[in-house]
Amino acid sequence: MDSLRPLWKVLPYLKPVRRWFWLSVGLALPMAAVRVGPVPLVQHLVDQLLVAKDRTALWFVPLGVVGLFSVNFIIRFFHYYANRVVVIHTNQRIREKMMEHLLSLSSDYFSNEKAGSLASRISLDPAQIDQGVGNFGALLREPITFIALIGYAISINWKLALTVFIIIPFLAVLFSWSGKQLKEKIQRFQELNGEMLSSIGEAIQGIRVIHAFGLEKKVQGVFTASLDRISTLLKKISKVEEASHPGVEWITSIALALMLYQGGSYVLDGVMTSGQLISFFAAFALAVNPLRTLSDINSKLHSSAGAMIRIQDFLDWKSRIIPSNSAKPLRSINRDISFHGVSFQYPGQDRKVLSEVSFSIPRGKSIALVGPSGSGKTTITQLILRLADPSAGKILVDGQDLRDLSISDYRARLALVSQDVFLFHDSVLENIRMGSPDATNEEVKEAARRANALSFIESLPNGLNTIVGDRGARLSGGERQRISIARAFLRDPDVLILDEATSNLDTESERGIQDTLATLMKEKTVLLIAHRLSTIQEADEILVLDQGKIAERGNFSQLRNSGGRFQELLAAQWS
């Protein structure tokens, strides 16, 4: 039973549907009683109608059959319907909990885990739990049915019934072996499914690169190898399942053979009537089905236990951004955001990405970050957005430690426009509205106008209601960027973060976007992450990063002829 202990973790999810759960479990007893009902009818049919030629049995037995199955219809419907309600709502609650937890995790998890593996945990693992939850009632129903049938058989002839108990130890061994095998293999199956989903996701996202470099065979090979591993494991699972089910029947056939010999002898010796023997065998035959069902349930419960281990393992992941228990509200950023001796090191790595960085972004000023790849620009952006917390040092917002402020309040005062514009597979309207979910259609339209995006939006087939496609695939780079800027206009933030916002655009598109950004930046506190150094000439201060430290600082004219790192970067780019 220790192997099924993980299923206890399911119980909290059953609480909202506990009445349906107990209804399903409560109906297990009358369900078992109804299943035993045909056995005495068989004895009555043989002894009274076929042997004694009693005509009253000609009415009693048919009416008994109809009445029995009428009661069975009512009980069975409510038993299984209640069970389905429990399964549906439990599955929903588990998936909601997993998605809520996923959204609460710090961003480092998403760089370490494959997207397909995470999707597998949310989509496939709860489906395995369904099988376990759906059989909780059967754990009571089937043993009661088995015990009732065997009890009836004992009441007919206890000596003959003892033969049944010979097989019980053998069945216990079979159930234990198959359950352990399935639990381990199902866990591995879910992991392999996650890998397969990852390869599909990568193929979809990288289809242009695949076609451009002729990588179809390579990608297909990776996918085929993943399917081969899944197929091999499924064959092993099939061996266990298909051996356990007929194994139960084979073991019970031994008991049946012994009973046939011994029972036949009792009838010939006059110890039992023909009706008693036939009803005894009917009881035994019906008792085989609960055993077979319990074998199947054993497989499903161990599959569910394996899935629950993966689910609980996922829910045990701890975000490295810990919200304060007494977080202070923040309505606006009035003075500055400042770094004080901030260092940052990714978990599991020895190298510091940032080392004792200190600077301030005053309200209404623009600060630009420049430097080679890996110098720490993106990390500073993540820290300002509070997608991660410093390993050492602190970040102050208007003099208050960022970790003491409400995360939702703080992020509501920020807006990000990046080179990699992410658009949801939804309408233009809803993508812009992401900047302020409560905004009216007119406010969205005004934001689009201010971003110089309204003219191209109105030229789309359905205007603001046009679906942009996966990640905005139906729009050009410049159009996606304007929607991103419209989103920022709608948000009306205190702090604007521009992460190489125009580096992926052609010169003409960049010129138009720069004009729009200039409008957006007015009276905002701005952090610029620059790749093209020509775009930061108007910045109030430029911080030159090198190997996680601030190597130089000053405005464009000061740094241009400084003979330092910035001049080297500028010369290399302009050459």
C-alpha positions as CSV (number, residue, x, y, z in Angstrom):
1,M,0.0,0.0,0.0
2,D,3.0,2.3,0.4
3,S,3.2,2.5,-3.4
4,L,-0.3,4.1,-3.4
5,R,0.5,6.6,-0.6
6,P,1.0,9.5,-3.1
7,L,-2.8,9.3,-3.9
8,W,-3.5,10.8,-0.4
9,K,-2.4,14.1,-1.9
10,V,-5.5,14.1,-4.1
11,L,-7.9,14.4,-1.1
12,P,-7.7,18.2,-0.7
13,Y,-8.9,18.6,-4.3
14,L,-12.0,16.5,-3.5
15,K,-13.2,18.9,-0.9
16,P,-15.5,21.1,-3.1
17,V,-17.2,18.0,-4.5
18,R,-17.2,15.9,-1.3
19,R,-21.0,15.5,-1.4
20,W,-20.9,14.0,-4.8
21,F,-17.9,11.8,-3.7
22,W,-19.8,10.5,-0.7
23,L,-22.9,9.9,-2.8
24,S,-20.8,7.8,-5.2
25,V,-19.2,5.9,-2.4
26,G,-22.4,5.5,-0.5
27,L,-24.2,3.9,-3.5
28,A,-21.4,1.3,-3.7
29,L,-23.2,-0.9,-1.0
30,P,-26.6,-1.1,-2.7
31,M,-24.8,-1.5,-6.1
32,A,-23.0,-4.5,-4.7
33,A,-26.4,-5.9,-3.3
34,V,-28.0,-5.5,-6.7
35,R,-25.2,-7.4,-8.3
36,V,-25.7,-10.4,-6.0
37,G,-29.4,-10.4,-6.7
38,P,-29.3,-12.7,-9.8
39,V,-27.7,-15.6,-7.8
40,P,-30.8,-16.6,-5.7
41,L,-33.0,-16.1,-8.7
42,V,-30.9,-18.7,-10.5
43,Q,-31.4,-21.2,-7.7
44,H,-35.1,-20.5,-7.5
45,L,-35.4,-20.9,-11.3
46,V,-33.7,-24.3,-11.3
47,D,-35.1,-25.9,-8.1
48,Q,-38.7,-24.5,-8.4
49,L,-39.3,-24.2,-12.1
50,L,-37.1,-26.8,-13.8
51,V,-37.0,-29.5,-11.2
52,A,-40.2,-29.1,-9.1
53,K,-42.3,-27.8,-12.1
54,D,-43.8,-25.1,-9.8
55,R,-45.8,-22.7,-12.1
56,T,-45.6,-19.8,-9.6
57,A,-41.9,-19.6,-10.4
58,L,-42.9,-18.9,-14.0
59,W,-44.2,-15.5,-12.9
60,F,-41.8,-14.8,-10.0
61,V,-38.5,-15.2,-11.8
62,P,-39.3,-12.9,-14.8
63,L,-40.8,-10.2,-12.6
64,G,-37.8,-10.5,-10.3
65,V,-35.4,-10.0,-13.2
66,V,-37.2,-6.9,-14.4
67,G,-37.5,-5.5,-10.9
68,L,-33.8,-6.2,-10.2
69,F,-32.6,-4.5,-13.3
70,S,-34.9,-1.5,-12.8
71,V,-33.4,-0.9,-9.4
72,N,-29.9,-1.5,-10.9
73,F,-30.6,1.3,-13.5
74,I,-31.4,3.9,-10.9
75,I,-28.6,3.0,-8.5
76,R,-26.0,2.6,-11.4
77,F,-26.9,5.9,-13.0
78,F,-26.5,8.0,-9.8
79,H,-23.4,6.0,-8.7
80,Y,-21.5,6.5,-12.0
81,Y,-22.8,10.1,-12.6
82,A,-21.7,11.2,-9.2
83,N,-18.3,9.6,-9.9
84,R,-18.0,11.4,-13.2
85,V,-18.8,14.8,-11.5
86,V,-16.0,14.1,-9.0
87,V,-13.5,13.2,-11.7
88,I,-14.3,16.3,-13.8
89,H,-14.1,18.8,-11.0
90,T,-11.0,17.2,-9.4
91,N,-9.2,17.3,-12.7
92,Q,-10.2,20.9,-13.2
93,R,-9.0,21.9,-9.7
94,I,-5.6,20.1,-10.2
95,R,-5.0,21.8,-13.5
96,E,-6.0,25.2,-12.1
97,K,-3.6,24.7,-9.2
98,M,-0.8,23.7,-11.5
99,M,-1.3,26.6,-13.9
100,E,-1.5,29.0,-10.9
101,H,1.8,27.6,-9.6
102,L,3.4,27.8,-13.1
103,L,2.6,31.5,-13.4
104,S,4.0,32.1,-9.9
105,L,7.4,30.6,-10.6
106,S,10.4,32.8,-11.2
107,S,11.7,33.0,-14.8
108,D,14.8,30.8,-14.1
109,Y,12.6,27.7,-14.2
110,F,11.6,28.4,-17.7
111,S,15.1,28.6,-18.9
112,N,16.0,25.2,-17.3
113,E,12.8,23.3,-18.2
114,K,11.6,22.3,-21.7
115,A,8.2,23.9,-22.5
116,G,6.9,20.5,-23.6
117,S,7.8,18.9,-20.3
118,L,5.9,21.6,-18.4
119,A,2.9,21.3,-20.8
120,S,2.9,17.5,-20.2
121,R,2.7,18.0,-16.5
122,I,-0.4,20.2,-16.8
123,S,-2.2,18.4,-19.6
124,L,-1.3,14.7,-19.3
125,D,-0.5,14.0,-15.6
126,P,-4.0,15.1,-14.3
127,A,-5.5,12.8,-16.9
128,Q,-3.8,9.9,-15.2
129,I,-5.1,11.1,-11.9
130,D,-8.6,10.8,-13.3
131,Q,-8.2,7.1,-13.5
132,G,-7.4,6.8,-9.8
133,V,-10.1,9.2,-8.6
134,G,-12.7,7.5,-10.9
135,N,-12.1,4.2,-9.1
136,F,-12.2,5.3,-5.5
137,G,-15.8,4.2,-5.3
138,A,-14.9,0.9,-7.0
139,L,-12.4,0.2,-4.2
140,L,-15.4,-0.2,-1.9
141,R,-17.9,-1.5,-4.5
142,E,-15.9,-4.4,-5.9
143,P,-14.6,-5.9,-2.7
144,I,-18.1,-5.7,-1.1
145,T,-19.6,-7.4,-4.2
146,F,-16.9,-10.1,-4.0
147,I,-17.4,-10.7,-0.3
148,A,-21.2,-10.7,-0.7
149,L,-21.1,-13.3,-3.5
150,I,-18.6,-15.5,-1.6
151,G,-20.7,-15.1,1.5
152,Y,-23.7,-16.3,-0.4
153,A,-21.6,-19.3,-1.7
154,I,-20.6,-20.1,1.9
155,S,-24.2,-20.1,3.0
156,I,-24.9,-22.7,0.4
157,N,-21.9,-25.0,1.1
158,W,-19.0,-23.7,3.2
159,K,-16.7,-26.6,2.4
160,L,-17.0,-26.0,-1.3
161,A,-16.5,-22.2,-0.7
162,L,-13.1,-22.8,1.0
163,T,-11.7,-23.7,-2.4
164,V,-12.0,-20.0,-3.4
165,F,-9.6,-18.9,-0.6
166,I,-6.8,-21.0,-2.0
167,I,-6.3,-18.4,-4.9
168,I,-6.3,-15.2,-2.7
169,P,-2.5,-15.3,-1.8
170,F,-1.6,-15.8,-5.5
171,L,-3.8,-12.9,-6.6
172,A,-2.2,-10.7,-3.9
173,V,1.3,-11.4,-5.3
174,L,0.1,-10.8,-8.9
175,F,-1.5,-7.4,-7.9
176,S,1.6,-6.3,-6.0
177,W,4.0,-7.2,-8.9
178,S,1.9,-5.6,-11.7
179,G,1.3,-2.4,-9.6
180,K,4.9,-1.8,-8.9
181,Q,5.9,-2.3,-12.5
182,L,3.2,0.0,-13.8
183,K,3.9,2.8,-11.4
184,E,7.6,3.1,-12.5
185,K,6.8,2.8,-16.2
186,I,4.0,5.3,-16.2
187,Q,6.2,7.9,-14.6
188,R,8.8,7.3,-17.3
189,F,6.0,7.4,-20.0
190,Q,4.9,10.9,-18.8
191,E,8.5,12.1,-19.0
192,L,8.9,10.8,-22.5
193,N,5.6,12.4,-23.5
194,G,7.0,15.7,-22.3
195,E,10.1,15.3,-24.5
196,M,7.9,14.5,-27.5
197,L,5.7,17.6,-27.0
198,S,8.9,19.7,-26.7
199,S,10.1,18.5,-30.1
200,I,6.7,19.3,-31.7
201,G,6.7,22.8,-30.1
202,E,10.3,23.5,-31.3
203,A,9.4,22.3,-34.8
204,I,6.4,24.6,-35.0
205,Q,8.3,27.7,-33.6
206,G,11.4,27.1,-35.7
207,I,9.7,26.0,-39.0
208,R,11.2,28.9,-41.0
209,V,14.7,28.0,-39.8
210,I,14.1,24.3,-40.5
211,H,13.0,25.0,-44.1
212,A,15.8,27.6,-44.7
213,F,18.6,25.2,-43.6
214,G,17.0,22.0,-44.9
215,L,16.7,20.5,-41.4
216,E,13.6,18.5,-42.1
217,K,15.3,15.1,-41.9
218,K,17.2,16.0,-38.7
219,V,14.1,17.3,-36.9
220,Q,12.1,14.3,-38.1
221,G,14.8,12.0,-36.8
222,V,14.7,13.5,-33.4
223,F,10.9,13.2,-33.3
224,T,11.0,9.6,-34.6
225,A,13.6,8.7,-31.9
226,S,11.3,10.1,-29.3
227,L,8.4,8.1,-30.6
228,D,10.5,5.0,-30.6
229,R,11.3,5.4,-27.0
230,I,7.6,5.9,-26.2
231,S,6.6,2.9,-28.3
232,T,9.2,0.6,-26.6
233,L,7.9,1.7,-23.1
234,L,4.3,1.2,-24.1
235,K,5.0,-2.3,-25.2
236,K,6.5,-3.0,-21.8
237,I,3.4,-1.5,-20.1
238,S,1.2,-3.6,-22.4
239,K,3.1,-6.8,-21.3
240,V,2.4,-6.1,-17.7
241,E,-1.3,-5.1,-18.2
242,E,-2.0,-8.0,-20.6
243,A,-0.3,-10.5,-18.3
244,S,-2.1,-9.4,-15.2
245,H,-5.7,-9.6,-16.6
246,P,-5.6,-13.1,-18.0
247,G,-3.4,-14.1,-15.0
248,V,-6.3,-13.4,-12.7
249,E,-8.6,-15.6,-14.9
250,W,-6.0,-18.4,-15.0
251,I,-5.6,-18.5,-11.2
252,T,-9.4,-18.5,-10.7
253,S,-9.7,-21.3,-13.3
254,I,-7.8,-23.5,-11.0
255,A,-10.3,-22.9,-8.2
256,L,-13.1,-23.4,-10.7
257,A,-11.8,-26.8,-11.7
258,L,-11.5,-27.9,-8.1
259,M,-15.1,-26.7,-7.4
260,L,-16.5,-28.5,-10.5
261,Y,-15.1,-31.8,-9.3
262,Q,-16.1,-31.3,-5.6
263,G,-19.5,-29.8,-6.4
264,G,-20.4,-32.4,-8.9
265,S,-19.6,-35.1,-6.2
266,Y,-21.9,-33.3,-3.7
267,V,-24.8,-33.3,-6.1
268,L,-24.3,-37.0,-7.0
269,D,-24.1,-37.8,-3.3
270,G,-27.3,-35.8,-2.5
271,V,-25.5,-33.2,-0.3
272,M,-26.6,-30.3,-2.7
273,T,-29.5,-29.7,-5.1
274,S,-28.9,-28.9,-8.7
275,G,-30.2,-25.4,-8.1
276,Q,-27.8,-24.9,-5.2
277,L,-24.8,-26.0,-7.3
278,I,-25.7,-23.9,-10.3
279,S,-26.3,-20.8,-8.1
280,F,-23.0,-21.5,-6.3
281,F,-21.2,-21.5,-9.7
282,A,-23.2,-18.4,-10.7
283,A,-22.0,-16.6,-7.5
284,F,-18.4,-17.7,-8.2
285,A,-18.6,-16.7,-11.9
286,L,-19.9,-13.3,-10.9
287,A,-17.2,-13.0,-8.2
288,V,-14.5,-13.3,-10.9
289,N,-15.6,-10.0,-12.4
290,P,-14.8,-8.0,-9.2
291,L,-11.4,-9.7,-9.2
292,R,-10.7,-8.8,-12.8
293,T,-11.9,-5.2,-12.1
294,L,-9.7,-4.9,-9.1
295,S,-6.8,-6.0,-11.2
296,D,-7.6,-3.3,-13.7
297,I,-8.1,-0.8,-10.8
298,N,-4.7,-1.8,-9.4
299,S,-3.1,-0.8,-12.6
300,K,-4.9,2.5,-12.8
301,L,-4.3,3.4,-9.2
302,H,-0.5,2.8,-9.6
303,S,-0.6,4.9,-12.8
304,S,-2.3,7.7,-10.9
305,A,0.2,7.4,-8.0
306,G,3.1,7.8,-10.5
307,A,1.4,10.9,-12.0
308,M,0.7,12.3,-8.6
309,I,4.4,12.1,-7.7
310,R,5.2,14.2,-10.8
311,I,2.4,16.6,-10.0
312,Q,3.5,17.0,-6.4
313,D,7.1,17.3,-7.5
314,F,6.1,20.2,-9.7
315,L,4.0,21.9,-7.0
316,D,7.0,21.6,-4.6
317,W,9.1,23.9,-6.9
318,K,9.7,27.1,-5.0
319,S,9.8,30.4,-6.8
320,R,12.9,32.3,-6.0
321,I,10.9,35.5,-5.8
322,I,9.3,35.4,-2.4
323,P,6.4,37.9,-1.9
324,S,6.5,39.8,1.4
325,N,3.9,38.8,4.0
326,S,3.4,42.5,4.7
327,A,3.9,43.9,1.2
328,K,3.4,47.7,1.0
329,P,1.1,49.1,-1.7
330,L,2.5,51.3,-4.4
331,R,0.4,53.8,-6.4
332,S,3.2,55.5,-8.3
333,I,7.0,55.9,-8.7
334,N,7.7,59.5,-7.8
335,R,11.5,59.7,-7.4
336,D,13.7,57.0,-8.7
337,I,14.7,53.3,-8.9
338,S,18.2,52.8,-7.6
339,F,20.6,49.8,-7.5
340,H,22.9,49.6,-4.4
341,G,25.8,47.1,-4.6
342,V,23.6,44.6,-6.6
343,S,25.1,41.3,-7.5
344,F,23.4,38.4,-9.3
345,Q,24.3,34.8,-9.8
346,Y,22.0,32.2,-11.5
347,P,21.3,29.1,-9.4
348,G,23.8,26.3,-10.0
349,Q,26.4,28.6,-11.6
350,D,29.6,29.8,-10.0
351,R,30.0,32.9,-12.2
352,K,28.4,36.2,-11.2
353,V,26.4,37.8,-14.0
354,L,26.4,41.1,-12.1
355,S,28.9,42.2,-9.5
356,E,28.3,45.1,-7.1
357,V,26.4,47.3,-9.6
358,S,25.2,50.7,-8.3
359,F,23.3,53.3,-10.3
360,S,20.0,55.3,-10.2
361,I,17.3,56.0,-12.7
362,P,15.8,59.4,-11.6
363,R,12.2,60.2,-12.5
364,G,11.8,61.7,-15.9
365,K,15.3,60.8,-17.0
366,S,16.5,58.2,-19.5
367,I,19.4,55.8,-18.7
368,A,20.9,53.6,-21.4
369,L,22.7,50.3,-20.9
370,V,25.3,49.2,-23.5
371,G,27.9,46.5,-23.6
372,P,28.8,43.3,-25.3
373,S,26.6,40.1,-25.1
374,G,26.8,38.6,-21.6
375,S,27.7,41.9,-19.9
376,G,24.6,41.9,-17.8
377,K,22.2,44.2,-19.6
378,T,19.3,41.6,-19.8
379,T,19.9,40.6,-16.1
380,I,19.4,44.3,-15.0
381,T,16.2,44.4,-17.0
382,Q,14.9,41.2,-15.3
383,L,15.8,42.6,-11.9
384,I,14.0,45.9,-12.5
385,L,10.9,43.9,-13.7
386,R,11.4,41.8,-10.6
387,L,11.6,38.6,-12.6
388,A,14.4,37.8,-10.2
389,D,15.8,39.1,-7.0
390,P,19.4,40.2,-6.4
391,S,21.8,37.6,-4.9
392,A,23.4,40.5,-2.9
393,G,22.7,44.2,-2.5
394,K,19.3,45.8,-2.9
395,I,17.1,47.7,-5.3
396,L,15.2,50.7,-3.9
397,V,12.0,52.2,-5.3
398,D,11.5,55.7,-3.9
399,G,13.7,54.7,-1.0
400,Q,11.9,51.5,-0.3
401,D,13.3,48.0,-0.8
402,L,11.7,46.5,-3.8
403,R,11.2,43.2,-2.0
404,D,8.9,45.0,0.5
405,L,6.5,46.3,-2.1
406,S,3.5,44.7,-3.7
407,I,4.7,42.9,-6.8
408,S,1.4,43.5,-8.7
409,D,1.3,47.2,-7.8
410,Y,5.0,47.7,-8.8
411,R,4.7,45.9,-12.1
412,A,1.6,47.9,-12.9
413,R,3.7,51.0,-13.0
414,L,6.1,49.5,-15.6
415,A,5.9,48.8,-19.3
416,L,8.2,46.8,-21.5
417,V,8.8,47.2,-25.3
418,S,11.3,44.6,-26.4
419,Q,12.9,43.4,-29.7
420,D,11.1,40.1,-29.3
421,V,7.5,41.2,-29.4
422,F,5.1,38.6,-28.0
423,L,1.6,38.7,-29.2
424,F,-1.2,36.3,-28.2
425,H,-3.1,34.3,-30.7
426,D,-6.0,36.7,-30.3
427,S,-7.4,39.9,-31.9
428,V,-5.4,43.2,-32.3
429,L,-7.9,44.7,-29.8
430,E,-7.2,42.2,-27.0
431,N,-3.5,42.2,-27.6
432,I,-3.4,46.0,-27.1
433,R,-5.7,45.7,-24.1
434,M,-3.2,43.5,-22.4
435,G,-1.6,46.8,-21.3
436,S,-4.7,47.6,-19.3
437,P,-7.3,44.8,-19.1
438,D,-10.1,47.1,-18.0
439,A,-9.7,49.6,-20.8
440,T,-12.6,50.4,-23.1
441,N,-12.6,49.9,-26.9
442,E,-12.3,53.7,-27.3
443,E,-9.2,53.8,-25.0
444,V,-7.6,51.0,-27.0
445,K,-8.3,52.8,-30.2
446,E,-6.8,56.0,-28.8
447,A,-3.6,54.1,-27.7
448,A,-3.3,52.7,-31.2
449,R,-3.6,56.2,-32.7
450,R,-0.9,57.6,-30.4
451,A,1.3,54.7,-31.4
452,N,0.8,55.5,-35.1
453,A,-0.7,52.1,-35.5
454,L,-4.4,52.9,-36.2
455,S,-4.0,53.4,-40.0
456,F,-2.5,50.0,-40.6
457,I,-4.9,48.3,-38.1
458,E,-8.0,49.8,-39.9
459,S,-6.6,48.4,-43.2
460,L,-6.7,44.8,-41.8
461,P,-9.6,42.6,-42.9
462,N,-11.4,43.0,-39.6
463,G,-9.7,46.0,-38.2
464,L,-9.2,45.8,-34.4
465,N,-10.9,42.4,-34.4
466,T,-8.4,40.8,-36.8
467,I,-6.7,37.7,-35.3
468,V,-2.9,38.2,-35.4
469,G,-2.0,34.5,-35.5
470,D,0.5,32.6,-33.3
471,R,2.9,35.1,-31.8
472,G,1.6,37.7,-34.4
473,A,2.7,35.7,-37.4
474,R,0.2,37.4,-39.7
475,L,1.8,40.8,-39.1
476,S,5.1,42.3,-40.2
477,G,7.8,43.1,-37.6
478,G,7.1,46.8,-37.7
479,E,3.3,46.2,-37.2
480,R,4.0,43.9,-34.3
481,Q,6.2,46.5,-32.7
482,R,3.6,49.2,-33.1
483,I,1.0,47.0,-31.4
484,S,3.5,46.5,-28.6
485,I,4.0,50.3,-28.3
486,A,0.2,50.9,-28.3
487,R,0.0,48.4,-25.4
488,A,2.6,50.6,-23.6
489,F,0.7,53.8,-24.4
490,L,-2.5,52.2,-23.0
491,R,-0.7,51.2,-19.8
492,D,0.6,54.8,-19.2
493,P,3.5,53.6,-17.0
494,D,5.8,55.6,-14.7
495,V,8.8,53.6,-16.0
496,L,9.3,52.5,-19.6
497,I,11.8,49.8,-20.4
498,L,13.0,49.6,-24.1
499,D,14.9,46.4,-24.6
500,E,16.6,46.9,-28.1
501,A,13.1,47.7,-29.3
502,T,14.1,48.5,-32.9
503,S,17.1,46.2,-33.5
504,N,15.1,43.7,-35.6
505,L,13.6,46.3,-37.9
506,D,14.7,47.7,-41.3
507,T,15.9,51.3,-41.5
508,E,12.6,52.8,-42.7
509,S,10.5,50.9,-40.1
510,E,13.1,51.8,-37.4
511,R,12.9,55.5,-38.2
512,G,9.1,55.5,-37.9
513,I,9.2,53.5,-34.6
514,Q,11.8,55.8,-33.1
515,D,9.5,58.8,-33.7
516,T,6.7,57.0,-32.0
517,L,8.9,55.9,-29.1
518,A,10.0,59.6,-28.7
519,T,6.4,60.5,-28.1
520,L,5.9,57.6,-25.6
521,M,9.1,58.5,-23.7
522,K,8.0,62.1,-22.9
523,E,7.8,62.6,-19.1
524,K,8.6,59.0,-18.5
525,T,11.5,57.4,-16.6
526,V,13.2,55.3,-19.3
527,L,15.7,52.5,-19.3
528,L,17.1,51.8,-22.7
529,I,18.9,48.5,-23.6
530,A,20.8,49.5,-26.7
531,H,22.4,47.4,-29.5
532,R,22.6,50.2,-32.0
533,L,24.5,52.9,-30.2
534,S,23.2,55.6,-32.6
535,T,19.8,55.2,-30.9
536,I,20.9,56.4,-27.5
537,Q,22.5,59.8,-28.3
538,E,19.7,61.6,-26.4
539,A,20.0,59.5,-23.3
540,D,20.7,61.5,-20.1
541,E,23.2,58.9,-19.0
542,I,24.9,55.9,-20.5
543,L,26.2,53.0,-18.4
544,V,28.8,50.8,-20.2
545,L,28.7,47.3,-18.8
546,D,31.6,44.8,-19.1
547,Q,31.7,41.4,-17.4
548,G,28.9,42.3,-15.0
549,K,30.3,45.6,-13.9
550,I,29.9,49.3,-14.8
551,A,33.1,50.1,-16.8
552,E,32.1,53.7,-17.7
553,R,29.3,56.1,-17.3
554,G,28.4,59.5,-18.9
555,N,26.4,61.0,-21.7
556,F,27.0,60.3,-25.4
557,S,29.3,63.2,-26.1
558,Q,31.4,62.5,-23.0
559,L,31.9,58.8,-23.8
560,R,32.3,59.2,-27.5
561,N,35.9,60.5,-27.3
562,S,36.8,59.1,-23.9
563,G,39.2,56.5,-25.3
564,G,37.5,53.9,-23.2
565,R,35.3,50.9,-23.8
566,F,32.4,52.9,-25.2
567,Q,34.6,54.4,-27.9
568,E,35.8,50.9,-28.8
569,L,32.2,49.7,-29.2
570,L,31.2,52.8,-31.1
571,A,34.2,52.5,-33.5
572,A,33.5,48.8,-34.1
573,Q,29.9,49.4,-34.9
574,W,30.4,52.4,-37.1
575,S,33.2,50.8,-39.0
